Amino acid sequence: MSQSETMVRVAGTQQTVTPSETAFHPGKPSPGELVPSRYALRIGDIDVMIISDGVLPLPTLMLGHNADSAVRATYLENQFLPPDAFDWPLNAVVVRSGNQTILLDAGLGLDPDLHLPRAGQLVKRLEDADIDLGSVTDVVLTHLHMDHIGGLLVDGVKERLRPDLKIHVAAAEVKFWEAPDFTHTNMPQGFPDALRATAKRFLSEYGNHLKTFDDEYEVAPGVVARRTGGHTPGHCVIRMESGGQALTFAGDAVFSVGFDQPDWFNGFEHDPEEAARVRIDLLRKLASTGELLVATHLPFPSVGRVAIAGEAFRWVPIYWDY
């Protein structure tokens, strides 16, 4: 085993993870970055790069609006988080499998009306990583919230994409945004209107590129999108499997609080009870297999594993390989 390889034991078997041998290279920090915002690894024959889209400041109430306020405050204090608002990470993923280059979610883009200057960095950071937008053959969207599709609406982006680009999304998600229901969400003022407007614009501009699926679809060899529902009716996760290794990009099925408090409702969940069920089922499965997990709003680089901790779960981040 070379020095660049790390041997890990998962579910009774040994797997060799070789981040430094991936075809992707994180590159150097751009002038505006304190640290690199890209992290590359390999899942068997599949190359994966997690890219930070920046951070999104949101009220802490959004983490668990069904929780007792005192319990939530104690949790935040124990996590060394501010009591009122903090920065949620935003992550997207680029995957190369076979002759396909696949973007999993597209970041926030630019929405000046919401005043979020530290988010919407994906397009620039793809360029910093030497990933040409024109090389992307497929996009898979976990759902149509604006922080997952907005990057495709940035001025000039569509013209740089391939004319035969395929955008994969669950049919139930497209149907939902024809008349979205926000009655069970708990969002800051302005967000519902922005979400509606962004989804409407996206479906109008990219409708001809959409390739919808019902429950499960193999986008590329070893790259499978599966609808979970919950967060939104068509929310999906994407699992990459090759060479006895696997990684799941969970989108918004899991938030940072979801390990310790999996039954807390997130303010963006359109069906919070179903979202909690989806989250618990996913975390139980990942804990049993030891497979890697990445999610949109886990701290960058958002790569780790799940362990059982009594009635809840424990997040085990990987050690960076550099």
C-alpha positions in Angstrom: 0.0 0.0 0.0 1.4 3.4 -1.0 1.8 6.3 1.4 -1.0 8.1 -0.4 -3.5 5.3 0.5 -5.5 5.1 3.6 -6.9 1.7 4.8 -10.2 1.8 6.6 -12.3 -1.0 8.0 -16.0 -0.8 7.0 -18.7 -3.3 7.9 -16.1 -6.0 8.5 -14.1 -5.4 5.2 -11.1 -3.3 4.4 -11.4 -0.5 1.8 -8.6 1.6 0.4 -9.5 5.3 0.0 -7.1 7.2 -2.3 -8.0 10.9 -2.5 -4.6 11.9 -3.8 -4.9 9.6 -6.9 -8.1 11.1 -8.2 -8.2 12.6 -11.7 -9.6 15.8 -10.0 -7.1 18.2 -8.4 -8.3 20.8 -5.9 -5.9 23.4 -7.2 -4.6 26.4 -5.3 -6.7 28.8 -3.3 -8.0 31.7 -5.4 -6.9 35.2 -4.1 -10.2 35.7 -2.2 -9.9 32.4 -0.3 -8.3 31.8 3.0 -8.2 28.0 2.4 -9.0 25.8 -0.6 -12.7 25.3 -1.1 -12.5 22.1 -3.0 -11.8 18.6 -1.8 -11.2 15.6 -4.2 -11.4 11.9 -3.5 -12.0 8.7 -5.4 -14.8 6.1 -4.9 -13.4 3.1 -6.8 -13.3 4.2 -10.4 -15.5 7.3 -9.8 -13.8 10.7 -9.2 -15.6 13.0 -6.8 -14.9 16.6 -5.9 -16.9 18.5 -3.2 -17.0 22.2 -3.9 -18.1 24.9 -1.4 -20.7 27.3 -2.7 -20.0 29.5 0.3 -22.1 30.1 3.4 -25.7 31.1 4.1 -26.5 33.1 7.3 -29.8 31.8 8.7 -31.6 32.0 12.1 -30.9 29.1 14.4 -34.6 28.6 14.8 -34.5 27.0 11.4 -32.6 24.0 12.8 -35.4 22.7 15.0 -38.6 24.9 15.1 -40.5 22.0 16.8 -37.9 21.8 19.7 -38.4 23.4 23.1 -36.6 26.8 22.9 -34.6 26.1 26.1 -33.5 22.7 24.8 -32.5 24.2 21.5 -30.6 27.0 23.2 -28.7 24.5 25.4 -27.8 22.4 22.3 -26.5 25.5 20.5 -24.4 26.5 23.5 -23.0 22.9 23.8 -22.1 23.1 20.1 -20.4 26.5 20.5 -22.8 28.0 18.1 -24.3 31.5 18.4 -27.8 31.6 19.8 -29.6 33.6 17.1 -28.0 33.0 13.7 -25.0 31.3 12.2 -23.5 30.4 8.8 -24.9 27.3 7.1 -22.4 25.7 4.7 -23.4 25.2 1.1 -21.8 22.3 -0.8 -22.1 20.9 -4.3 -20.4 17.9 -5.9 -18.8 17.1 -9.3 -18.6 13.5 -10.3 -16.8 11.8 -13.2 -17.9 8.3 -14.1 -17.0 6.7 -17.4 -17.2 9.5 -20.0 -19.7 11.6 -18.1 -19.1 14.7 -15.9 -22.0 15.2 -13.5 -22.8 18.2 -11.3 -24.8 17.3 -8.3 -26.8 20.5 -7.4 -25.8 23.9 -8.6 -25.6 26.2 -5.6 -27.4 29.4 -4.8 -26.3 31.7 -7.7 -26.9 35.4 -7.2 -30.0 36.9 -5.5 -29.2 40.5 -4.5 -32.7 40.9 -2.9 -31.7 38.4 -0.1 -28.3 40.1 0.6 -26.3 36.9 0.7 -22.8 38.0 -0.6 -20.8 35.0 0.8 -23.0 32.4 -1.0 -23.2 31.7 -4.7 -19.6 31.0 -5.2 -19.9 27.7 -7.2 -19.3 29.0 -10.8 -16.2 30.8 -9.8 -14.9 27.9 -7.8 -15.5 25.5 -10.6 -13.3 27.7 -12.8 -10.7 27.8 -10.0 -10.7 24.0 -10.1 -10.2 24.0 -13.9 -13.7 22.4 -14.4 -15.1 23.8 -17.6 -18.9 24.3 -17.6 -19.0 23.0 -21.1 -17.6 19.7 -20.0 -20.6 18.9 -17.8 -22.7 16.3 -19.5 -25.4 15.9 -16.7 -26.8 17.7 -13.7 -28.7 15.9 -11.0 -30.8 18.1 -8.7 -31.7 16.8 -5.3 -34.6 19.3 -5.3 -35.5 22.7 -6.7 -34.9 25.0 -3.7 -32.9 28.0 -4.9 -29.7 27.1 -3.1 -29.6 24.0 -5.3 -30.5 25.4 -8.7 -29.5 29.1 -8.6 -26.1 28.6 -10.0 -27.6 27.6 -13.3 -29.4 31.0 -13.5 -26.4 33.2 -13.2 -26.0 35.5 -16.2 -23.9 33.8 -18.9 -24.0 30.3 -17.4 -26.6 28.7 -19.7 -24.7 29.9 -22.8 -21.5 28.1 -21.6 -23.3 24.8 -21.0 -23.7 22.0 -23.6 -26.8 22.2 -25.8 -27.4 18.5 -25.1 -27.0 18.9 -21.3 -29.3 16.5 -19.4 -30.8 17.7 -16.1 -32.1 14.9 -14.0 -34.8 15.6 -11.3 -37.6 13.6 -9.8 -41.0 14.0 -11.6 -42.7 14.6 -8.2 -40.4 17.6 -7.7 -41.3 19.3 -10.9 -45.0 18.6 -10.2 -44.7 20.1 -6.7 -43.3 23.4 -7.9 -46.3 24.0 -10.2 -48.2 25.0 -7.0 -45.8 24.7 -4.0 -47.2 24.3 -0.5 -45.4 26.2 2.3 -47.9 25.7 5.1 -45.6 23.4 7.1 -42.3 25.3 6.6 -40.9 27.9 9.0 -38.8 30.2 6.9 -37.5 33.8 7.3 -39.6 36.5 5.6 -38.9 36.7 1.9 -37.7 33.2 1.4 -41.0 31.6 0.2 -41.4 34.2 -2.5 -37.8 33.9 -3.6 -38.1 30.1 -3.7 -41.2 30.2 -5.8 -39.8 32.8 -8.2 -36.5 30.9 -8.6 -38.1 27.5 -9.3 -40.5 29.1 -11.8 -37.7 30.8 -13.7 -35.6 27.6 -13.6 -38.4 25.4 -15.0 -39.0 28.0 -17.7 -35.4 28.3 -18.8 -34.3 24.7 -18.5 -37.6 22.8 -19.2 -36.2 21.4 -22.4 -33.2 19.9 -20.6 -35.2 18.1 -17.9 -35.0 14.3 -17.7 -37.5 13.2 -15.0 -37.6 9.9 -13.1 -40.1 8.4 -10.7 -38.2 6.6 -7.9 -34.7 5.7 -9.1 -32.4 6.3 -12.0 -28.9 5.4 -12.9 -27.4 8.6 -14.3 -23.9 7.1 -15.1 -22.2 3.8 -14.2 -22.4 3.5 -10.4 -24.2 6.8 -10.0 -27.8 6.4 -8.9 -30.4 9.0 -7.9 -33.2 7.9 -5.6 -36.2 9.8 -4.6 -36.7 10.1 -0.8 -39.4 12.8 -0.5 -39.7 14.5 2.9 -37.8 17.7 2.5 -39.7 18.3 -0.7 -42.0 15.7 -2.4 -39.3 15.0 -5.0 -36.2 15.3 -2.9 -33.6 12.7 -3.9 -30.2 11.5 -2.8 -27.4 10.3 -5.1 -25.3 7.3 -4.3 -22.0 6.5 -5.9 -20.7 3.0 -5.8 -17.6 1.4 -7.4 -14.8 -1.0 -6.4 -16.5 -2.0 -3.1 -16.7 1.7 -2.0 -19.7 4.0 -1.7 -20.6 7.6 -1.0 -24.1 9.1 -0.7 -24.8 12.8 -1.4 -27.8 13.4 0.8 -28.7 16.9 -0.3 -31.0 18.3 2.4 -32.0 15.0 4.0 -29.4 15.6 6.7 -28.4 18.8 8.5 -25.7 19.3 11.1 -28.2 19.0 14.0 -29.8 15.9 12.5 -27.3 13.5 14.0 -27.9 14.5 17.7 -31.5 15.5 17.1 -32.8 13.6 14.1 -36.5 14.3 15.0 -36.0 18.1 15.0 -37.9 19.8 12.1 -35.9 22.0 9.8 -37.6 25.2 8.7 -37.2 24.5 5.0 -38.9 21.1 5.2 -42.2 21.0 3.3 -43.2 17.8 5.1 -41.2 17.8 8.3 -42.6 14.5 9.8 -41.8 12.6 6.6 -38.4 14.4 6.4 -37.5 13.1 9.9 -38.5 9.6 8.9 -36.3 9.8 5.8 -33.4 11.2 7.8 -33.5 8.5 10.4 -33.8 5.7 7.9 -30.9 7.1 5.9 -28.7 7.5 8.9 -29.4 4.0 10.2 -28.5 2.6 6.8 -25.3 4.5 6.6 -24.3 3.6 10.1 -24.8 -0.1 9.3 -22.7 0.0 6.2 -20.0 2.5 7.1 -20.3 4.2 3.8 -19.3 7.8 3.3 -21.8 10.7 3.5 -21.7 14.2 2.0 -24.6 16.7 2.4 -25.3 20.2 1.3 -25.3 21.9 4.7 -22.6 19.9 6.6 -19.4 21.7 7.3 -17.0 21.6 4.4 -15.6 19.3 3.1 -18.7 17.5 4.4 -17.2 14.0 4.1 -17.6 11.5 6.9 -19.4 8.5 8.3 -22.3 7.9 10.6 -22.2 6.0 13.9 -25.0 5.0 16.3 -25.0 7.0 19.6 -27.8 5.6 21.8 -31.1 6.7 20.4 -29.5 9.1 18.0 -26.4 9.2 15.8 -22.8 10.5 15.7 -21.1 12.3 12.8 -17.5 11.1 12.3 -15.6 13.4 9.9 -12.9 11.9 7.8 -9.3 13.0 8.2 -8.3 15.3 5.4 -5.8 13.7 2.9 -3.5 16.4 1.5 
